[in-house]
Amino acid sequence: MTVSPNDCDAPRLGMAVAVRVAGGSVERNRLRRIIRESFRLHQRTLPPVDLVVSARAPARGVPGRQLHASLKALWMKVGERCAARPRS
């Protein structure tokens, strides 16, 4: 994941889910939907940053619950690290 501060007063999400990583369109779109839904549920707890989530090969075929738990931990980590930084 890549994170950088923004001036929009809200977090924004970008995704990179490659064919080589996720395979067919069904799996790629499933990963995108899970990432998007997790972001939607946690965006109010995130600081104003631009996030780019890059899917990795181990995410392929992982149950949705496990992906949601992993993403939740990621959002919390981003919130902790970025909240500690002063805005410039």
Secondary structure, DSSP 4 states (H G I P E B T S, - for coil): -EEEE-SSSS-EEEEE--HHHH-SHHHHHHHHHHHHHHHHHHGGGS-SEEEEEE--GGGTT--HHHHHHHHHHHHHHHHHHHHHSPP-
